[in-house]
Structure formats: C-alpha cells, structure tokens
C-alpha cells in the first residue's frame, strides 16, 4: 500500500486528497477516524502475531498518532518559550543554529497548522515526536530512552533531542538513537522480500530441508518448531555480527551453514553439550576437583568464560550486540575443540566430573548469551 500510494501521490490531485484526509484526521472527523482506527487495529493484530514468532512482546503500542492532541500543547510551549518562529509562508520553525542566524532550522508545523510527520527528504521534527518523548518520560521516568530506527533518520533524532534540551528538558541527555543499516540481496524463492513473514517462513522451510537430510532428525519431537528456532538463530546472528548501522549483503547459504560463524553452529553446539549432560545423568557435579582441568583446551574454555561479564558490560555501554555474538561464536568453537580432546566417558571419575562441570558451564553461558540476543536454545538437532 505504501509503495502504491507513493506512486499515486505523483499525481497532484491524489496528493491533495491525501492532505485533505490528513487534515480531517487532525480535526477528529468521525468517519475518517473510524476508518483510520480499523487500519490501525488490523496492523497491530499482525504486529503481535509476527513479533510472537520472534519471541518479542510489547506492553504498549502507542504510535505518533496517539499524541496528536498533545502536539498542540507542545506548539504552545514552543511559542511561550520564544522558540517557535513563523516563516513568510506560515510554516512553524525552530532555529537550531549556534549563532541564531537561521542557518540550521527544524520545521515543526505546516502552514495549514497540522503537525508534521517525519519525512526523509527534509529536516523536520514532528511536534508529535516531541509530545511522545515528554509523555513517555513523565509516565515511565526512564533512565534511558532508546529510539531504534534506520540510519537515514539519524539527523532527525539529533535535532529532536536538541529541541527537547532547548525546551529545558535536561533528561534529553539520556535519550539515545540506535540506528541500523540495510540488508542487501535478501531474496526468497518468491523473489524480492517485502514481508518479514516471508523471510521467517523461508528460513524455517530451508532449515527443515537441511535437517531432513541429517541422520538425527527422526529423533526430534517437533521438527517444525526446531527448524523455526534454528532458522531464527541463523537470521539473528547474521544480522548482529557487525555494527548495527552497517549495511550488509545477505546470503542464505552463509547464514544456514552448520559449521562456521553462524547461528546454526551455536544451536548445534548447545544441543550437543545438552546431550552430553543428559548422557551423564544431567545432575550438577559436586566436589569438583578443578586441578584436573590442566589441558590447553580446558584452560582456553575457562579463560574465555571469565570474559563473559566484560562482554555483557561492553554491549550494555554501546548497545551493540556484536560483542556478545563474537564471544558466543568463539565459545562454541573452543567448546567443540575441547569436546573432542577431553572425553567424559571412559575417563577417571574425578576427571570426568571436572570435565562435565566445564561443559555444563559452557552450555549455561552459551544458552544465556543466546537468550540475550533473542534466540531460543534448542536441545535437539
């Protein structure tokens, strides 16, 4: 619909109709509002369904339309503080230039008095965005308010926070914009991807196909659910491996490799370590003699486990998941090497206990790290 309406908007008459509709919305025209509400309800219903597949739940859905009335209050506040200026055409602007010479301005109101929606073409700030920030801070007293959008909107948020500061809101310092880049070359069998659901269905289907050709699949209780979880891990790890703001080239083959730096490999390692625990009774070892863990493979895993809190702290500071991804991939490779070199079965009881404890610790950290990234660890593959 979005693509089609943008094409249609090239026609001046259609553009005028769209503006009229928007104005009616802001004037609370009953029929227009009723139609808008229907579309909004349909959208949210779908959001909830798709996000559920990603294991994501939102407590609240309050888009910028929710703040239409409060936007008028913000305009009055800007006016009272002497921040709102009118251009010759009647557009409302805020001067953000250091010398106050209008060399950098942000448009907050159209000449017809309606509040602006964010557009990528012009440096504009929606009064609704200002109203939303103020309302959310009043309601939730946030320690930090994080906006997650694509990087083309970086300037928008920089200026949004700047206007909030000019309005006297010190907490604007605690607002952050986390931007993300574009995924290039992502195609499904149906062609160019438009809907996330197509991608989720495709990755589940491909993963199921890969699992069917493996020997262990027949032992899995719910192959479809496992394929969904492993497929999601593949997508998430490919997406989070680099800086969030970087564009990257998507590759189905690379994402679904069972060996190498992939989400599939993380899931495979977790399932393998879980199987090892089950094989030895799944009980927590007691009276472990850590002096038995002298081999280079064991020491490498132990040293890496010690770095976990440092990695979590780093990700919490710059809000980049790539540190956790890199850490978990290295942990999986080290655990795989140790698993081959340090057998539990057939070893002396004391050595077996120590090694089992080491592998349990590795699996526990791997599972927790995956959950932080939105991945549900699987126990069979």
GINOR-V475378 format. One line per field, one symbol per residue. ss: DSSP state (@ for helix, = for strand, . for the rest). phi: phi as a letter, one per 20 degrees, with the letter a starting at -180 (. if undefined). A space follows every 10 residues. Layout:
# GINOR-V475378
ss: ???
phi: ???
This chain:
# GINOR-V475378
ss: .@@@@@@@.. .@@@@@@@@@ @@@@@@...@ @@@@@@@@@@ @@@@@@@@@@ @@@....... ...@@@@@@@ @@@@@@@@@@ ...===.... .====..... ....=====. ....=..... ...=..@@@@ @@@@@@@@@@ ....====== @@@@@@@@@@ @@@@@@...@ @@@@====== ..==..==.. ==...@@@@@ @@@@@@@@@@ @@..@@@@@. ..@@@@@@@@ @@@@@@@@@@ .......==. .@@@@..... ..@@@@@@@@ @@@@@@@@@. .........@ @@...@@@@@ @@@@@..@@@ @@@@@@@@.. .@@@@@@@@@ @@@@@@@@@@ @.......@@ @@@@@@@@@@ @@@@@@@@@@ @@........ .
phi: .gffffffff egffffffff ffffffemfg fffffgfgff fgffgfggff fffemdcdfb dcffffdgff ffffgfffff emeecdegfn feccedffel dmfcccedbf feneffdfce fceccfffff fffffffffd lffbddddbf ffdgfgfgff fffgfffnef fgfeecdddc ededmecdfe ofeddgggff ffffffffff ffeefegfef fcgfffffff ffgffffffe fdfgfefbee cffffdfeco ecffffffff fffffffffd nleffdleef ffedfgffff ffffffegff fffffffdld fgffggffff gfffffffff ecfefneggf fgffffffff ffffffffff ffendefddc b
